[in-house]
Amino acid sequence: MATVVAASHGPGRRTLQGVDKRTTKDAAVTAYATGDGLHYANTQINAWIDGGWTATGTLRYYDGTTRSAPNDKSVEVAFCADSGKFFGKEIKTQKILKTKPSIEDFDYFKIVMVKFPTNEGLWQASKVFVETRAEKCRSGHDASLRRAVVELVLRERCTVHRQRI
């Protein structure tokens, strides 16, 4: 399942690669998406191109889950995205289009991944569903941050403890 989870984030990164390269024809975009998933990627890329923007900042994915289909040929991957530190940038002026933090920063994705017909290890996004303004992701984001802080504190304590020995 870890391979599928990593692959599911691939379409998002590949879409951003298409935004950066200013084309929907990039091989990475077409390799990691098919059908409705490819249509979604193309729509997103074209919106950025038509707006005259590129992307800058950090787009954070978290709280991923997977669910296998009975036929073992597809997997649904769901996760949250936090775009609070991710912005558009006007290409002509290089102006960064910053926004204030809000519920608009949180999206919940469900992506149906299918095995690529000729490569057993490759998965493609075949359908993409996005819930915008996802309150569950804002709430989950806070919990994820708390978990990260606890993990960091525990790691630091373990490091300090090991140094004392």
Buried (B, 14 or more C-beta within 10 A) or exposed (E): EEEBBEBBBBBBBBBBBBBBBEEBEBEBBBBBBBBBBBEBBBEBBBEBBEEEBBBBBEBBBBBBEBEEEEEEEBBBBBBBBBBBEBBBBEBEEEEEEEEEEEEEBBBBBBBBBBBBEEEEEBBBBBBBEEBEEBEEBBEBBEEBEEEEEEEEEEEEEEEEEEEEE
